[in-house]
Amino acid sequence: MNWLVNTVVVASDGSAGSESVLASARAVARATRARVVVVHVNEVIRGRSATHQMYPTEDEMLAAAHAEVDSLKNAGIRASLELRTTTAEPARAIAETASAVDADLIVTGRSRHHTLWPLLAGSTSQRLIRFAACPVLVIPK
């Protein structure tokens, strides 16, 4: 069986550790001539009178996602950026975006954060594996 990869989705949190994720997606795209869609999810919290960003460094994370797309384009890869905002589930937003762009593969990183929340609810990468309609490649950061 041959598996054709035409579109690769990269889940980007804009962190410094995302380079290994981007490098893996770049390698797949070069080998298959696939396009890469970088997905950045802005997590927000809705308050009584306003919506607030969950992460105070959101502007820097978004700038890093733009830089990732520029890096891919400079490497000769067709790349674009999809921005999503969610109040609850970044994994679901990534999976929905992958479905919308007809992705054949999602590349994401495994977080090294050691908090109680991932133990209770599962990490974003673990939930993404459950939600995605295509294979998910999880790269250690």
Secondary structure, 3 states (H helix, E strand, C coil): CCCCCCEEEEEECCCHHHHHHHHHHHHHHHHHCCEEEEEEEEEEEECCCCEEECCCCHHHHHHHHHHHHHHHHHCCCCEEEEEEEECCCHHHHHHHHHHHCCCCEEEEEECCCCCHHHHHHCCHHHHHHHHCCCCEEEEEC
